[in-house]
Amino acid sequence: MKFFADTAEIADIRELNDAGLLDGVTTNPSLIHKSGRDFMEVTKEICGIVDGPVSAEVVALDHETMMKEADVLRKIADNVCIKVPLTIDGLKTCRALTRDGTMVNVTLCFSANQALLAAKAGATFVSPFVGRHDDNGVDGMDLIRDIRLIYDNYDFTTEILVASVRHVVHVLESARIGADVMTAPPKVIKSLANHVLTDKGIEGFLADWAKTGQSIL
């Protein structure tokens, strides 16, 4: 399963990329706002750090303007992936862009039917939001299971990019189901390494090492 970082914070992206843990990055208007930086500038910098897809989102709602914005965004770098909302105009834009060889991430997916439409439109990625489903009393991972089943039934090539990931269980369940990608905040990705027994084991090893009076360096 590919790991994308859901952030526009450069320091976090560099840290995860240097550790070999990143396959791409997703951004959105809210994350750009949180970074406090210029949209084009920060997107270009991110594209220069990671080799994989970097999702940059259009903000227009009509097809014609979406295409104009996408034309600007895809000139930033070769690894820009245009992010469009799951609306009829967004799907129309997706079809036009993917036919032209541009990667497209169809976002704000909340049903398997929507994911089916994204695949029909030729999306590179579809982004179902699991955390927001959980917030409304619905198991978001059930959505991922349904999409996986449908895509496998018909051999769709659209990759399932699990979004709105809130905790490590979301990551684990995504991997169990067979999602292609998950995107999460850097703190969630880093927390995957945490385990109390690992910490206790290191503590014990260091204590015993100190008793030897030896040094590796």
Secondary structure, DSSP 8 states (H G I E B T S, - for coil): -EEEEE---HHHHHHHHHTT--SEEE--HHHHHHHTS-HHHHHHHHHHH-SS-EEEE----SHHHHHHHHHHHTTS-TTEEEEEESSHHHHHHHHHHHHTT--EEEEEE-SHHHHHHHHHTT-SEEEEBHHHHHHTTS-HHHHHHHHHHHHHHHT---EEEEBS--SHHHHHHHHHHT-SEEEE-HHHHHHTT--HHHHHHHHHHHHHHHHHT----
